[in-house]
Amino acid sequence: MSELERALRMGDGENHVETRFYLNPFKLWSLVALLLGGAFFFAWHAVRAGWRPDTPEAPGTLALGALAVVLFALALVFRREARDPAPALEVTPEGLRDRRLGFVPWSDVDNYRLRGGMFTPCFGYDLRRGVRPERGALFYRVTGTLAWMGGLPRRNFRKAMIVGGLEPMLEACRAMRPDLERK
């Protein structure tokens, strides 16, 4: 074990780099509350318009109901995330332990970067072409395609959702594998 790895594991003095990163529970629960409020709002309007078929809102009843169901489903997903006490990302000398994707060895990571957007700075990483994560392959493909279209890393973490911000994530990855950083 190298001196740097020993310092990171033991947390001695100045060389200590945080290696576990957690989602912000307050923001997750706030998001759950907003999504549930939106679902209730659209469900109420869908039911109200369904009772009066002669109103101009009646044709949009199905769309309002579908939107309510989608918002409710998203609230359940974020509720599950808020209740999970595991770190969102853990940086180790062997690789990254991502709560959604499982363990990703450094040999499977193509690059990582801190990307500042206009409204949503994020930190993320890309897997090498052809590598499938341990779990969450569909999640990685769907969210990765959306992120790629926006010029972001395929697996990313938003600054507002991580306790302590993104800079410590970047520093932890730099401490383990500086050769994989992409600007």
C-alpha positions as CSV (number, residue, x, y, z in Angstrom):
1,M,0.0,0.0,0.0
2,S,1.4,3.4,-1.0
3,E,1.9,6.3,1.4
4,L,-1.0,8.2,-0.2
5,E,-3.4,5.2,0.1
6,R,-2.4,4.7,3.7
7,A,-3.0,8.4,4.4
8,L,-6.4,8.3,2.7
9,R,-7.5,5.3,4.6
10,M,-6.2,6.3,8.0
11,G,-7.2,10.0,7.6
12,D,-4.0,11.3,9.1
13,G,-3.4,15.0,9.2
14,E,-3.2,17.2,6.1
15,N,-3.4,14.4,3.6
16,H,-6.9,13.3,4.5
17,V,-9.2,13.4,1.5
18,E,-12.9,12.7,2.0
19,T,-13.8,9.5,0.1
20,R,-17.5,9.1,0.8
21,F,-20.1,11.4,-0.6
22,Y,-23.8,11.5,0.5
23,L,-26.9,12.9,-1.1
24,N,-28.5,15.9,0.7
25,P,-31.6,14.5,2.5
26,F,-33.2,17.9,3.0
27,K,-33.2,18.6,-0.7
28,L,-34.4,15.1,-1.6
29,W,-37.3,15.3,0.9
30,S,-38.1,18.8,-0.5
31,L,-38.2,17.4,-4.0
32,V,-40.5,14.6,-2.8
33,A,-42.9,17.1,-1.3
34,L,-42.9,19.2,-4.5
35,L,-43.5,16.2,-6.7
36,L,-46.4,14.9,-4.4
37,G,-47.9,18.4,-4.4
38,G,-47.7,18.5,-8.2
39,A,-49.2,15.0,-8.5
40,F,-52.1,16.0,-6.2
41,F,-52.7,19.3,-8.1
42,F,-52.9,17.6,-11.5
43,A,-54.9,14.6,-10.2
44,W,-57.4,17.1,-8.6
45,H,-57.8,18.9,-11.9
46,A,-58.1,15.7,-13.9
47,V,-60.9,14.4,-11.6
48,R,-62.7,17.8,-11.5
49,A,-62.6,18.0,-15.3
50,G,-63.8,14.4,-15.6
51,W,-66.9,15.2,-13.5
52,R,-68.0,17.9,-15.9
53,P,-67.5,16.6,-19.5
54,D,-69.1,19.7,-21.1
55,T,-66.2,22.0,-19.9
56,P,-63.3,23.0,-22.2
57,E,-60.8,21.2,-19.9
58,A,-62.4,17.7,-20.4
59,P,-60.2,16.7,-23.4
60,G,-57.1,17.2,-21.3
61,T,-58.3,15.0,-18.5
62,L,-56.3,12.0,-19.6
63,A,-53.1,14.1,-20.0
64,L,-53.6,15.6,-16.6
65,G,-54.1,12.2,-15.1
66,A,-51.0,10.8,-16.8
67,L,-48.9,13.7,-15.6
68,A,-50.2,13.1,-12.0
69,V,-49.2,9.4,-12.2
70,V,-45.7,10.3,-13.6
71,L,-45.1,12.9,-10.8
72,F,-46.3,10.4,-8.2
73,A,-43.9,7.7,-9.5
74,L,-41.0,10.2,-9.5
75,A,-41.8,11.1,-5.9
76,L,-41.6,7.4,-4.9
77,V,-38.2,7.1,-6.7
78,F,-36.8,10.1,-4.8
79,R,-38.3,8.9,-1.6
80,R,-36.4,5.7,-1.9
81,E,-33.2,7.7,-2.6
82,A,-33.8,9.9,0.5
83,R,-34.3,6.9,2.8
84,D,-31.1,5.1,1.6
85,P,-28.3,5.9,4.1
86,A,-25.5,4.5,1.8
87,P,-23.1,7.0,0.2
88,A,-24.0,8.1,-3.3
89,L,-20.4,7.7,-4.3
90,E,-17.3,6.2,-2.6
91,V,-13.9,6.7,-4.0
92,T,-11.4,3.9,-3.2
93,P,-8.0,2.9,-4.5
94,E,-9.6,0.0,-6.4
95,G,-12.3,2.0,-8.0
96,L,-15.6,3.8,-7.5
97,R,-18.5,2.4,-5.5
98,D,-21.6,4.0,-6.9
99,R,-24.8,3.5,-5.1
100,R,-26.8,3.1,-8.3
101,L,-24.3,1.3,-10.5
102,G,-22.4,-0.9,-8.0
103,F,-18.6,-1.2,-7.9
104,V,-16.8,0.3,-10.9
105,P,-13.0,-0.6,-11.1
106,W,-10.7,2.2,-12.2
107,S,-9.8,0.1,-15.3
108,D,-13.5,0.5,-16.5
109,V,-13.5,4.3,-16.0
110,D,-12.7,6.2,-19.1
111,N,-12.5,9.7,-17.5
112,Y,-14.0,11.9,-14.8
113,R,-14.5,15.6,-14.8
114,L,-16.1,18.6,-13.0
115,R,-18.3,20.3,-15.5
116,G,-19.8,23.7,-14.8
117,G,-23.1,24.4,-16.6
118,M,-25.1,27.6,-16.6
119,F,-27.5,26.4,-13.9
120,T,-26.3,23.0,-12.8
121,P,-22.6,22.3,-12.2
122,C,-21.9,18.6,-11.9
123,F,-19.2,16.1,-11.3
124,G,-19.3,12.8,-13.2
125,Y,-17.5,10.0,-14.9
126,D,-17.8,8.0,-18.1
127,L,-17.2,4.3,-18.5
128,R,-15.1,2.9,-21.2
129,R,-16.9,2.0,-24.4
130,G,-18.5,-1.5,-24.2
131,V,-18.3,-1.7,-20.3
132,R,-21.6,-2.4,-18.5
133,P,-21.9,-1.5,-14.9
134,E,-22.4,-4.1,-12.2
135,R,-26.0,-3.1,-11.8
136,G,-28.2,-0.3,-13.2
137,A,-27.2,-0.8,-16.8
138,L,-30.5,0.6,-18.1
139,F,-30.3,3.6,-15.8
140,Y,-26.7,4.3,-17.0
141,R,-27.8,4.1,-20.7
142,V,-30.9,6.2,-20.4
143,T,-29.5,8.9,-18.1
144,G,-26.1,8.7,-19.9
145,T,-27.7,9.5,-23.3
146,L,-29.5,12.5,-21.9
147,A,-26.4,13.8,-20.1
148,W,-24.3,13.2,-23.3
149,M,-26.7,15.3,-25.3
150,G,-26.1,18.1,-22.8
151,G,-22.3,17.7,-22.9
152,L,-22.1,16.2,-19.4
153,P,-20.4,13.0,-18.2
154,R,-22.7,10.0,-18.6
155,R,-22.9,9.4,-14.8
156,N,-23.1,12.7,-13.0
157,F,-23.9,14.2,-9.6
158,R,-25.5,17.6,-9.3
159,K,-23.8,20.1,-7.0
160,A,-27.1,20.9,-5.2
161,M,-27.8,17.3,-4.3
162,I,-24.4,16.4,-2.8
163,V,-23.5,17.3,0.8
164,G,-20.4,19.4,0.8
165,G,-20.4,20.2,-2.9
166,L,-18.5,18.6,-5.8
167,E,-14.9,19.8,-5.3
168,P,-14.2,17.1,-2.7
169,M,-15.3,14.5,-5.2
170,L,-12.9,15.8,-7.7
171,E,-10.0,16.0,-5.2
172,A,-10.7,12.4,-4.1
173,C,-10.5,11.1,-7.7
174,R,-7.4,13.2,-8.3
175,A,-5.8,11.6,-5.3
176,M,-6.5,8.1,-6.6
177,R,-6.2,8.4,-10.4
178,P,-5.0,11.9,-11.6
179,D,-4.4,10.4,-15.1
180,L,-8.1,10.0,-15.8
181,E,-9.1,13.6,-15.3
182,R,-10.5,15.3,-18.4
183,K,-11.0,19.0,-18.5
